[in-house]
Amino acid sequence: MDLETLLSYEWGAMLPEFIILGVATLLSLIDMFMGREKSRKPLAWFGIVGIIVAIISLVSMIGNDVTSILFDTFRLDSFAIAFKLILLVGAAMVLLIAMEYEPKEGLRGYRGEFYYLFLTALLGAMIMASSGDLITIFVGLELLSISSYILAGLRKHNLKSNEAAMKYVINGGIATAILLFGLSYVYGLTGTTNLLEILGMLSHLQHGNGIYLIGIALLMVFVGLSFKLASAPFHMWAPDVYEGAPTPVAAFLSVVSKTAGFVILIRVIITMFINAPSGDVDSPSIIYHMKDYFAFLAVVTMIVGNTVALKQRNVKRLLAYSSIAHAGYLLVAFATFSYFMFSTIWFYLVAYLFMNIGVFAILQVISAKSDSSDISQFAGLYRRSPFVAISLGILILSLAGIPGTAGFIGKMNIFLGAFMTQPAHYVLAAIMIATTVVSYVYYFGIFTQMFFRPAADQSKVQLPLGVLIVVILSVVGTITFGIFPGIAFDFLTQIDHFGDFIR
């Protein structure tokens, strides 16, 4: 590639990525020359400012035509913009709680590492959202994954953190191997790594052996990505990793990493296999042919996540199983494959962003003194700090899907979407409602502790500035999108529609 060709690309499409890359590089250099005993909080504020600038640059691109550069390996379309906004806002909120995180053994000299590793993980997720090629997707995925492995084990003198990192690396490596195995079949059938070229070539594949290989490829790719989503039965790593990882990292994995997982799920599976033949006259597309398999995984994920959570006393493990259950709800939207699937998943991830990061922010403060996440730490919270208890109560109501919250609107959209297809998914919708009712037991168990149990410690809970900002944003977002969901959907309409990511 000569210099003239290189300069001819519209590099402005990658401006948010360049901003995050530049800030991460700068933070690593500043951290290198800062004194070991100096506070790293300014690095956090610098990272937050960088993310805000990236958000502004991304919002300025709304309404632009689809931009494709580097031989269609990077695409800026409405799909990428919509999901990158979730990634960036979620990352900014996680950084706000991360700068207030003080574990008992301290982070010693590793706090600076957290900030720039966090930004590189965010960069990987953003690259995945705009990828138009299998190689670019894999680079983004591994950038996110490797950074996440290190972040999970950042508490180097904590055995549970070490265990979390080990289990995450092993399970992540297995997931990556399975994913690559499936993608290798796709490349073998098409001879290209470009998603749109794969879409065109698979749609014209007719011979029986080729169709059989497409089925294997789709299955392997979906299984590999299911590890990233922490959907059952590929969820084994999540509870241990959430428990052992630093609380901000658990929040990041629960929201930002999960969003990136659904981004790559839609990018890869929908783009590549939407027109791939199944060999069945009644189901011309292999995705429609395998919808029952996706639905089965959604059912198993919802049941496992909600039932196992009933026995959890460690709140971080409880939130891990809750996260698994929410992945199941999102898979319901994917399995039904309704016309509103994209907007439904996007809104649910927005709602989940606010309610889940807010809960992790409060959990971080509550568990700071004892370094314990046992549910008993929430006993008598209302008497100690009414504002904190009420805020946490609102966020938990949203996780449970109670009317008046964003979580309710998100679940209702998924539920209604199950009836918008032919035939309607009555069984899937019924199981979703049943498992949601089961979730009330463990969610309201936290309520019982906060409002009806005596407090062993009568000291008030003071929220640090960063955590206070996150809690206020989370509560306001949860209530606003619960009462006025049209605000989010109108914004999504302004961004445009999602059909352009296969054009």
VOGU-3710 file (C-alpha; in Angstrom, 3 decimals, decimal comma):
1> mdletllsye> 0,000/0,000/0,000  1,545/3,338/-1,085  1,309/6,572/0,905  -1,238/8,130/-1,441  -3,639/5,204/-0,954  -3,074/5,278/2,781  -3,916/8,983/2,991  -6,999/8,565/0,794  -8,915/6,660/3,484  -11,487/8,460/5,614
11> wgamlpefii> -9,585/8,042/8,856  -12,146/10,226/10,610  -14,353/7,133/10,858  -11,860/5,756/13,387  -11,558/8,973/15,397  -13,137/7,525/18,607  -10,748/4,560/18,434  -7,762/6,849/17,857  -8,774/8,942/20,872  -8,993/5,889/23,158
21> lgvatllsli> -5,708/4,516/21,781  -3,977/7,861/22,280  -5,243/8,251/25,843  -4,251/4,669/26,748  -0,753/5,216/25,333  -0,387/8,528/27,141  -1,555/7,043/30,450  0,992/4,236/30,172  3,788/6,759/29,615  2,670/9,042/32,447
31> dmfmgreksr> 2,363/6,081/34,814  5,861/4,963/33,898  7,432/8,276/34,972  5,219/9,001/37,996  6,597/8,352/41,448  5,530/5,009/42,901  3,862/6,636/45,915  1,949/9,277/43,970  -1,823/8,958/43,592  -3,041/7,598/40,250
41> kplawfgivg> -6,468/9,280/40,532  -5,535/11,961/37,968  -5,027/9,130/35,457  -8,637/8,067/36,010  -9,955/11,578/35,406  -7,769/11,833/32,308  -9,220/8,542/31,030  -12,776/9,722/31,721  -12,162/12,954/29,820  -10,763/10,923/26,923
51> iivaiislvs> -13,870/8,709/26,868  -16,145/11,788/26,934  -14,248/13,279/23,978  -14,629/9,938/22,149  -18,386/9,992/22,864  -18,663/13,521/21,476  -16,765/12,553/18,324  -18,979/9,472/17,894  -22,216/11,425/18,356  -21,048/13,920/15,720
61> migndvtsil> -20,980/11,049/13,202  -24,678/10,223/13,629  -26,501/10,537/10,314  -23,384/10,076/8,176  -23,375/7,586/5,330  -21,886/4,144/5,939  -18,111/4,494/5,839  -15,888/1,553/4,970  -12,087/1,745/5,035  -9,078/-0,558/4,880
71> fdtfrldsfa> -10,615/-2,853/2,266  -13,897/-3,094/4,181  -12,258/-4,412/7,333  -13,540/-1,420/9,336  -17,115/-0,169/8,916  -18,765/2,786/10,608  -22,508/2,252/10,325  -25,531/2,887/12,514  -25,103/-0,501/14,186  -21,544/0,368/15,235
81> iafklillvg> -22,477/3,843/16,479  -25,414/2,585/18,571  -23,446/-0,118/20,364  -20,254/1,925/20,734  -22,258/4,484/22,697  -23,190/1,766/25,201  -19,558/0,644/25,418  -18,212/4,167/25,968  -20,833/5,261/28,513  -20,424/1,993/30,422
91> aamvlliame> -16,635/2,363/30,397  -16,825/5,915/31,751  -19,068/4,792/34,619  -16,764/1,875/35,460  -13,769/4,229/35,572  -15,646/6,473/38,010  -16,094/3,620/40,474  -12,634/2,185/39,771  -10,807/5,294/40,963  -12,534/4,931/44,355
101> yepkeglrgy> -11,692/1,228/44,682  -9,413/0,513/47,659  -9,084/-3,190/48,543  -7,684/-4,065/51,954  -4,332/-5,242/50,669  -4,137/-2,244/48,345  -3,242/-2,237/44,660  0,332/-1,168/45,425  1,883/0,022/42,175  -0,676/-1,591/39,883
111> rgefyylflt> -3,420/1,047/39,837  -1,895/2,835/36,861  -1,847/-0,440/34,968  -5,573/-0,813/35,570  -6,473/2,379/33,731  -4,593/1,827/30,494  -5,362/-1,912/30,381  -9,001/-0,993/30,866  -8,854/1,409/27,913  -7,193/-1,193/25,681
121> allgamimas> -10,002/-3,628/26,553  -12,505/-0,912/25,618  -10,616/-0,317/22,366  -10,903/-4,017/21,500  -14,653/-3,943/22,099  -15,035/-0,860/19,881  -13,030/-2,477/17,078  -15,339/-5,490/17,247  -18,387/-3,237/16,850  -17,025/-1,828/13,577
131> sgdlitifvg> -15,362/-4,937/12,177  -16,200/-6,028/8,666  -13,652/-8,824/8,483  -12,985/-11,972/10,507  -9,369/-10,980/11,134  -10,360/-7,557/12,488  -13,013/-9,153/14,688  -10,482/-11,596/16,098  -7,938/-8,846/16,775  -10,573/-6,837/18,656
141> lellsissyi> -11,769/-9,904/20,532  -8,288/-10,861/21,696  -7,427/-7,279/22,640  -10,521/-7,262/24,853  -9,930/-10,772/26,200  -6,215/-10,526/27,042  -6,689/-7,181/28,781  -9,626/-8,650/30,733  -7,556/-11,667/31,845  -4,940/-9,349/33,343
151> laglrkhnlk> -7,524/-7,062/34,953  -9,259/-10,030/36,613  -6,006/-10,962/38,371  -4,875/-7,444/39,213  -5,075/-8,087/42,965  -1,856/-10,062/42,750  -1,686/-10,793/46,486  -5,266/-12,093/46,678  -5,732/-15,843/46,138  -9,313/-15,506/44,837
161> sneaamkyvi> -8,172/-12,942/42,290  -5,413/-15,301/41,156  -7,952/-18,113/40,846  -10,298/-15,862/38,889  -7,586/-14,937/36,392  -6,529/-18,568/35,943  -10,057/-19,830/35,321  -10,795/-16,929/33,004  -7,662/-17,557/30,927  -8,327/-21,301/30,607
171> nggiataill> -12,002/-20,947/29,705  -11,291/-17,995/27,436  -8,612/-19,980/25,597  -11,000/-22,905/25,078  -13,704/-20,537/23,809  -11,294/-18,894/21,395  -10,154/-22,276/20,053  -13,748/-23,385/19,420  -14,574/-20,060/17,759  -11,539/-20,278/15,471
181> fglsyvyglt> -12,427/-23,867/14,629  -15,815/-22,709/13,374  -14,390/-19,717/11,508  -11,813/-21,963/9,799  -14,676/-23,909/8,188  -16,177/-20,637/6,957  -12,867/-19,595/5,436  -12,395/-23,042/3,906  -15,809/-22,839/2,220  -15,464/-19,287/0,937
191> gttnlleilg> -11,736/-18,519/0,648  -12,249/-15,039/2,124  -12,393/-13,368/5,543  -14,554/-10,411/4,491  -18,017/-10,675/6,073  -19,974/-9,318/3,119  -18,104/-11,541/0,661  -18,789/-14,525/2,944  -22,484/-13,561/2,992  -22,638/-13,575/-0,806
201> mlshlqhgng> -20,684/-16,806/-1,281  -22,532/-18,822/1,373  -25,893/-17,777/-0,044  -25,014/-19,520/-3,334  -23,686/-22,704/-1,758  -25,882/-25,625/-2,840  -24,113/-28,974/-2,521  -24,976/-31,198/0,452  -21,530/-31,502/2,053  -21,105/-27,746/1,996
211> iyligiallm> -24,431/-27,236/3,767  -23,381/-29,791/6,389  -20,119/-27,875/6,970  -22,047/-24,589/7,275  -24,072/-26,171/10,069  -20,910/-27,246/11,913  -19,386/-23,778/11,448  -22,470/-22,009/12,796  -22,643/-24,353/15,774  -18,960/-23,909/16,670
221> vfvglsfkla> -19,057/-20,132/16,260  -22,156/-19,872/18,450  -20,655/-22,117/21,136  -17,398/-20,128/21,142  -19,291/-16,860/21,538  -21,549/-18,366/24,208  -18,497/-18,584/26,500  -18,024/-14,843/26,050  -21,696/-14,212/26,862  -21,550/-16,516/29,923
231> sapfhmwapd> -24,663/-18,332/28,696  -25,361/-21,837/30,023  -23,985/-24,441/29,772  -20,835/-22,421/28,995  -21,110/-20,203/32,074  -18,831/-22,108/34,476  -16,169/-19,405/34,676  -18,434/-16,442/35,468  -19,261/-16,890/39,216  -15,646/-17,520/40,258
241> vyegaptpva> -14,300/-14,725/38,071  -16,882/-12,211/39,312  -16,150/-13,156/42,916  -12,361/-12,993/42,654  -11,937/-10,065/40,265  -11,797/-6,492/41,594  -15,332/-5,089/41,808  -14,858/-2,544/38,956  -13,555/-5,366/36,744  -16,593/-7,504/37,598
251> aflsvvskta> -18,804/-4,546/36,622  -16,873/-4,185/33,367  -17,237/-7,892/32,538  -20,920/-7,839/33,422  -21,849/-4,872/31,243  -19,220/-3,725/28,739  -17,778/-7,151/27,939  -21,250/-8,703/27,667  -22,326/-5,906/25,304  -19,258/-6,619/23,168
261> gfvilirvii> -20,226/-10,308/23,159  -23,660/-9,566/21,725  -22,114/-7,145/19,234  -19,857/-9,847/17,818  -22,699/-12,394/17,962  -24,850/-10,196/15,731  -21,990/-9,071/13,488  -20,655/-12,545/12,816  -23,687/-14,815/12,847  -26,276/-12,543/11,255
271> tmfinapsgd> -23,939/-11,110/8,632  -22,375/-14,403/7,577  -25,219/-16,880/7,916  -28,416/-14,901/7,281  -28,689/-16,193/3,687  -26,756/-19,459/4,091  -28,883/-22,397/2,871  -30,048/-25,071/5,305  -31,069/-27,741/2,812  -34,608/-27,598/4,226
281> vdspsiiyhm> -37,371/-26,257/1,980  -39,397/-25,015/4,960  -36,422/-23,152/6,486  -34,337/-21,756/3,616  -31,881/-19,971/5,959  -29,724/-22,012/8,311  -30,295/-19,441/11,077  -34,050/-20,021/10,919  -33,406/-23,748/10,724  -31,415/-23,637/14,000
291> kdyfaflavv> -33,712/-21,263/15,902  -34,871/-24,110/18,131  -31,271/-24,688/19,227  -30,854/-21,007/20,097  -34,162/-21,103/21,959  -33,045/-24,178/23,918  -29,854/-22,425/25,017  -31,889/-19,364/26,038  -34,160/-21,578/28,176  -31,252/-23,406/29,837
301> tmivgntval> -29,477/-20,112/30,513  -32,530/-18,510/32,128  -33,254/-21,563/34,282  -29,653/-22,143/35,413  -28,960/-18,466/36,114  -32,081/-17,872/38,180  -32,264/-21,164/40,078  -28,596/-21,371/41,113  -28,713/-17,722/42,214  -31,296/-18,707/44,858
311> kqrnvkrlla> -28,595/-20,392/46,972  -25,979/-17,644/46,751  -25,034/-15,565/49,798  -22,061/-13,846/48,187  -23,591/-10,895/46,340  -20,901/-10,870/43,634  -21,656/-14,517/42,845  -25,362/-13,721/42,981  -24,849/-10,923/40,445  -22,829/-13,334/38,295
321> yssiahagyl> -25,752/-15,746/38,097  -28,077/-12,799/37,593  -25,875/-11,767/34,663  -26,168/-15,297/33,264  -29,962/-15,066/33,549  -29,999/-11,714/31,745  -27,900/-13,230/28,967  -30,701/-15,782/28,671  -33,309/-13,037/28,299  -31,239/-11,430/25,547
331> lvafatfsyf> -30,883/-14,804/23,818  -34,698/-14,994/23,765  -34,684/-11,874/21,601  -31,995/-13,436/19,406  -33,814/-16,776/19,127  -37,152/-15,239/18,164  -35,428/-13,209/15,451  -38,269/-10,713/15,230  -38,220/-7,561/13,137  -37,423/-5,513/16,265
341> mfstiwfylv> -34,590/-7,762/17,461  -31,828/-5,157/17,088  -33,654/-2,324/18,845  -34,865/-4,731/21,565  -31,335/-5,967/22,341  -29,933/-2,435/22,202  -32,508/-1,040/24,642  -32,100/-3,961/27,038  -28,332/-3,479/27,105  -28,828/0,240/27,819
351> aylfmnigvf> -31,162/-0,580/30,718  -28,805/-3,287/31,976  -25,892/-0,840/31,807  -27,497/1,567/34,279  -29,018/-0,889/36,721  -26,072/-3,269/36,957  -23,180/-0,800/37,206  -25,136/1,086/39,870  -25,513/-2,080/41,950  -21,793/-2,884/41,633
361> ailqvisaks> -20,910/0,692/42,636  -22,894/0,424/45,879  -21,607/-3,110/46,512  -18,031/-1,831/46,250  -18,624/0,710/49,030  -20,601/-1,668/51,276  -17,984/-4,409/51,102  -14,974/-2,084/51,439  -14,620/-2,242/55,239  -14,823/-6,004/55,700
371> dssdisqfag> -13,595/-7,007/52,232  -16,613/-9,320/52,178  -19,486/-9,418/49,695  -21,752/-11,532/51,899  -25,401/-10,536/51,729  -25,376/-9,859/55,490  -23,296/-6,723/54,786  -26,519/-5,090/53,548  -28,357/-5,671/56,854  -29,993/-2,506/58,193
381> lyrrspfvai> -28,737/-0,385/55,289  -31,930/1,704/55,255  -31,401/2,796/58,859  -27,721/3,525/58,244  -28,063/5,358/54,893  -31,617/5,776/53,526  -30,426/7,346/50,243  -28,092/4,443/49,460  -30,753/1,849/50,376  -33,464/3,507/48,277
391> slgililsla> -31,098/3,903/45,314  -30,075/0,246/45,525  -33,730/-0,727/45,891  -34,661/1,063/42,657  -31,820/-0,621/40,760  -32,753/-4,067/42,102  -36,400/-3,479/41,127  -35,163/-2,768/37,613  -33,065/-5,964/37,563  -36,186/-7,846/38,668
401> gipgtagfig> -38,261/-6,218/35,917  -40,779/-4,350/38,057  -43,005/-1,801/36,182  -41,785/1,777/36,215  -38,173/0,816/35,591  -36,053/0,427/32,457  -35,621/-3,274/33,207  -39,370/-3,806/32,920  -39,536/-2,100/29,509  -36,585/-4,156/28,298
411> kmniflgafm> -38,161/-7,463/29,364  -41,553/-6,454/28,013  -40,023/-5,727/24,590  -38,401/-9,160/24,539  -41,635/-10,807/25,711  -43,743/-9,088/23,042  -41,117/-9,857/20,398  -41,665/-13,562/21,053  -45,215/-13,179/19,673  -44,275/-11,171/16,583
421> tqpahyvlaa> -43,015/-14,161/14,622  -44,767/-16,999/12,841  -45,150/-19,302/14,624  -45,163/-17,406/17,935  -42,808/-18,613/20,689  -45,365/-19,193/23,445  -43,255/-21,698/25,396  -40,182/-19,464/25,324  -42,194/-16,467/26,537  -43,819/-18,541/29,304
431> imiattvvsy> -40,426/-19,774/30,572  -39,111/-16,226/30,512  -41,987/-15,063/32,715  -41,617/-18,043/35,066  -37,866/-17,554/35,540  -38,370/-13,823/36,058  -40,761/-14,621/38,915  -38,139/-16,975/40,384  -35,606/-14,135/40,307  -37,806/-12,112/42,666
441> vyyfgiftqm> -36,807/-14,483/45,471  -33,104/-13,634/45,468  -33,531/-9,992/44,465  -35,991/-9,367/47,277  -33,667/-11,269/49,625  -31,395/-8,214/49,379  -34,447/-6,020/50,074  -35,151/-8,017/53,214  -31,613/-7,422/54,444  -31,733/-3,690/53,738
451> ffrpaadqsk> -35,131/-2,863/55,205  -36,028/-5,577/57,732  -32,790/-6,821/59,315  -30,951/-5,096/62,164  -27,560/-3,637/61,349  -24,496/-5,059/63,061  -22,606/-1,861/62,212  -24,480/1,432/62,766  -21,963/3,616/60,929  -23,301/5,573/57,972
461> vqlplgvliv> -22,319/4,637/54,441  -20,596/7,519/52,686  -20,430/7,336/48,907  -17,196/8,731/47,417  -17,627/11,309/44,644  -17,078/8,921/41,724  -19,448/6,303/43,138  -22,053/8,983/43,971  -22,014/10,226/40,362  -22,475/6,670/39,065
471> vilsvvgtit> -25,326/5,916/41,485  -27,170/9,119/40,583  -26,723/8,495/36,835  -27,857/4,886/37,250  -30,995/5,739/39,219  -31,938/8,632/36,920  -31,341/6,514/33,802  -33,298/3,573/35,212  -36,328/5,681/36,124  -36,218/7,892/33,005
481> fgifpgiafd> -36,073/5,012/30,528  -38,639/3,121/32,600  -41,208/5,918/32,429  -40,205/7,487/29,109  -38,694/4,673/27,010  -39,514/6,662/23,882  -36,496/8,860/24,596  -34,139/5,936/23,936  -36,097/4,616/20,943  -36,376/8,090/19,377
491> fltqidhfgd> -32,624/8,482/19,744  -32,130/5,103/18,115  -34,363/6,193/15,233  -32,214/9,299/14,762  -29,107/7,156/14,533  -30,834/5,281/11,671  -31,747/1,647/11,173  -29,595/-1,440/11,515  -30,061/-2,847/8,043  -26,983/-1,066/6,700
501> fir> -24,583/-3,436/8,461  -25,215/-6,053/5,776  -24,974/-3,621/2,878
//
